[in-house]
């Protein structure tokens, strides 16, 4: 499968509309085939932080949003090369 793993999930307007939601993060993580623990390891945070983000208990800050999008795009490019 090739393509942008964030396509249809995270748009450039997301930040201006109040940030990434937990459901958007969950959709990206699931599309990448990652567990919360694996996503946390890629982002350098604790697994319970990812769980809190996904439940919208803790806001996802703009720098982390950008890292999530870059992680998703990077994973999509790696899968496209194989």
DATAUR-V100931 format. One record per residue. RES is the residue in one letter. PHI is phi in degrees with one decimal (* if undefined). PSI is psi as a letter, one per 30 degrees, with the letter a starting at -180 (999 if undefined). D_FIRST is the distance of its C-alpha to the first C-alpha in Angstrom with 2 decimals. Layout:
# DATAUR-V100931
{{RES/PHI/PSI/D_FIRST} {RES/PHI/PSI/D_FIRST}}
This chain:
# DATAUR-V100931
{{X/*/k/0.00} {X/-118.7/l/3.77} {X/122.8/l/6.93} {X/-82.9/j/9.81} {X/-70.7/f/9.70} {X/-98.1/f/13.31} {X/-58.6/k/13.22} {X/79.9/f/15.53} {X/-111.5/e/16.57} {X/-123.1/j/18.58} {X/-104.9/l/20.47} {X/-58.1/f/22.95} {X/-80.3/f/25.70} {X/-55.4/e/24.92} {X/-61.7/e/27.31} {X/-73.4/f/30.08} {X/-96.9/g/29.91} {X/110.8/g/30.76} {X/100.1/l/27.72} {X/-71.2/k/24.56} {X/-90.8/l/25.25} {X/-61.0/e/24.59} {X/-67.9/e/22.44} {X/-67.3/e/20.21} {X/-61.6/e/19.97} {X/-59.6/e/19.28} {X/-62.8/e/16.45} {X/-63.8/e/14.78} {X/-60.1/e/15.65} {X/-67.2/e/14.39} {X/-62.7/e/10.98} {X/-79.2/f/10.88} {X/73.9/h/12.33} {X/-106.8/k/15.59} {X/-81.1/l/19.15} {X/-62.3/e/21.80} {X/-64.1/e/23.28} {X/-64.4/e/20.18} {X/-65.0/e/19.67} {X/-59.8/e/23.41} {X/-62.8/e/23.37} {X/-66.7/e/20.84} {X/-92.6/f/23.05} {X/75.3/h/26.30} {X/-127.9/l/27.74} {X/-75.3/l/29.01} {X/-60.1/e/26.95} {X/-68.2/f/29.56} {X/-67.4/e/28.97} {X/-61.1/e/25.35} {X/-60.8/e/26.81} {X/-66.1/e/29.50} {X/-61.5/e/27.16} {X/-65.9/f/25.13} {X/-89.6/g/28.49} {X/58.2/h/29.65} {X/-87.0/f/32.57} {X/-137.6/k/32.04} {X/-69.7/k/30.89} {X/-91.4/j/27.89} {X/-73.5/l/29.58} {X/-51.4/e/28.31} {X/-63.5/e/27.72} {X/-71.5/e/25.60} {X/-56.2/e/23.61} {X/-63.2/e/22.89} {X/-62.6/e/21.91} {X/-62.1/e/19.49} {X/-63.6/e/17.80} {X/-65.0/e/17.85} {X/-61.5/e/16.46} {X/-65.2/e/13.46} {X/-66.1/e/12.99} {X/-62.6/e/13.63} {X/-64.7/e/11.10} {X/-64.7/e/8.33} {X/-68.3/e/9.99} {X/-65.0/e/10.34} {X/-67.8/e/6.82} {X/-70.5/f/6.45} {X/-82.9/f/9.71} {X/-85.4/999/9.26}}
